């Protein structure tokens, strides 16, 4: 009788465990994929690499890419701030990414909110672990370009 009681308890425990885990929702089941805008706003970004149109690595100090290097903070409210690697302010303003995730637009503004410039870049990669956009030194020549590669960072946004 003792043996039957133990076997019954083990079987009941196995059935309950199976039912519990089979009925439990996977935490990722309800997680919908992020939109391109949500992905960009999900983390601060640091420029970590650059490549030319031949796929060759380009130094971040190279004159063609140095102005695109730093920390970027894209907020869910459509505003952004960017800083140089020494935490000095670079620019701020508004940003957007269309639903197809193919481009990113920044509208840089001065301290009074006047528009300084608008820049639209082609996005080549936008995931939770990489954000890469393409710049063309000469807008009329699409054969020469530089890909500016960013990865997430834990660097706190400077307070300026």
C-alpha positions in Angstrom: 0.0 0.0 0.0 2.9 2.4 0.8 4.4 1.7 -2.6 1.1 2.4 -4.4 0.7 5.6 -2.4 4.2 6.8 -3.5 3.6 5.9 -7.1 0.2 7.6 -7.1 1.8 10.8 -5.6 4.6 10.8 -8.1 2.1 10.3 -11.0 -0.2 13.0 -9.7 2.7 15.4 -9.3 3.9 14.6 -12.8 0.4 15.3 -14.3 0.0 18.5 -12.3 3.5 19.7 -13.4 2.7 18.9 -17.0 -0.6 20.7 -16.9 0.9 23.7 -15.2 3.7 24.1 -17.7 1.5 23.3 -20.8 -1.1 25.9 -19.7 1.4 28.5 -18.7 1.8 31.2 -21.4 5.3 31.7 -22.8 6.4 35.2 -21.8 7.3 35.9 -25.4 3.9 34.8 -26.8 2.4 38.1 -26.0 5.5 40.1 -27.0 4.8 41.7 -30.4 7.8 42.6 -32.6 8.9 46.2 -32.1 8.3 48.7 -34.8 11.4 50.3 -36.3 10.8 53.5 -34.3 10.4 51.5 -31.1 13.6 49.6 -31.8 15.6 52.8 -32.3 14.2 54.3 -29.1 14.7 51.1 -27.1 18.4 51.8 -26.2 21.1 54.5 -26.3 23.4 54.0 -29.2 27.2 54.3 -29.6 29.0 54.6 -32.9 31.4 51.6 -32.8 32.5 51.1 -36.4 32.3 52.5 -39.9 32.8 50.8 -43.3 33.2 52.1 -46.8 31.5 51.0 -50.0 34.1 48.3 -50.4 33.3 46.8 -47.0 36.6 48.0 -45.6 36.8 49.3 -42.0 37.2 53.1 -41.7 38.7 54.7 -38.7 36.2 56.7 -36.7 38.6 59.6 -36.9 38.5 59.6 -40.7 37.3 63.0 -42.1 34.4 61.2 -43.9 32.9 59.8 -40.8 34.1 61.7 -37.7 31.1 64.0 -37.7 28.8 61.0 -37.3 30.6 59.5 -34.3 29.2 59.7 -30.7 26.3 58.8 -28.5 22.7 59.0 -29.7 19.6 59.0 -27.5 16.3 58.6 -29.5 13.3 59.1 -27.2 9.9 57.6 -27.7 8.4 61.1 -27.9 10.2 61.7 -31.2 13.0 63.9 -29.8 16.7 63.1 -29.8 20.0 64.2 -28.3 23.5 63.4 -29.6 26.8 63.8 -27.9 30.4 63.6 -28.9 32.5 60.8 -27.3 33.8 63.4 -24.7 30.1 64.0 -23.7 30.0 67.4 -25.2 26.7 68.2 -26.9 26.5 67.6 -30.6 22.9 68.3 -31.5 19.3 67.8 -30.5 15.9 68.0 -32.2 13.3 65.7 -33.6 13.6 62.3 -35.3 11.4 59.8 -37.1 11.6 56.4 -38.8 8.7 55.3 -41.2 6.9 52.0 -40.5 9.0 50.3 -43.2 12.2 51.2 -41.3 14.1 52.2 -44.5 15.2 55.7 -43.5 15.8 57.8 -40.4 15.2 61.5 -40.4 16.6 64.0 -37.9 15.6 67.6 -37.7 18.4 69.4 -35.7 17.3 72.5 -33.8 19.1 75.3 -32.0 18.4 76.3 -28.4 15.4 78.3 -29.5 13.8 75.5 -31.5 14.7 76.9 -34.9 15.5 74.2 -37.5 19.3 74.1 -38.3 19.1 71.3 -40.8 17.2 68.1 -41.8 19.1 64.9 -42.6 17.6 61.7 -44.0 19.8 58.6 -44.1 19.2 55.1 -45.4 19.0 52.5 -42.7 20.8 49.3 -43.6 20.4 47.5 -40.3 18.0 48.1 -37.4 17.8 45.5 -34.7 18.1 45.5 -31.0 21.8 44.9 -31.3 22.8 47.0 -34.3 21.8 50.3 -35.9 23.6 51.1 -39.2 22.9 53.9 -41.6 24.5 54.9 -44.8 25.9 58.3 -45.7 26.9 59.6 -49.1 29.7 62.3 -49.3 28.2 63.3 -52.7 24.4 62.8 -52.8 24.6 62.5 -56.6 27.1 59.6 -56.5 25.5 56.5 -54.7 28.6 54.3 -55.5 30.7 56.0 -52.8 29.3 55.7 -49.3 30.1 55.0 -45.6 28.1 52.8 -43.3 28.0 54.2 -39.8 27.5 51.3 -37.3 26.1 51.7 -33.8 25.6 49.2 -31.0 23.7 49.6 -27.7 25.4 51.3 -24.9 24.8 51.7 -21.2 26.4 55.1 -21.2 24.1 57.5 -19.3 22.9 60.5 -21.2 25.0 63.5 -20.2 23.2 66.3 -18.3 23.9 69.6 -20.1 
